[in-house]
Amino acid sequence: DAGLAKVLARCSYLRDGIAVRTTATELANAQTIDVLPPFAGG
């Protein structure tokens, strides 16, 4: 869905509470991913 892709591109991501800055970050088993949508103008 193009609308979802547009929102996800603007989201921030945390892996186990630490900011992920690149989409090349690899994930291991049992890691937690938080997706933070754009808010407060950001």
Secondary structure as UniProt FT lines:
FT   HELIX           2..10
FT   STRAND          12..15
FT   TURN            16..17
FT   STRAND          18..20
FT   TURN            23..24
FT   TURN            29..30
FT   STRAND          33..36
FT   TURN            40..41
//
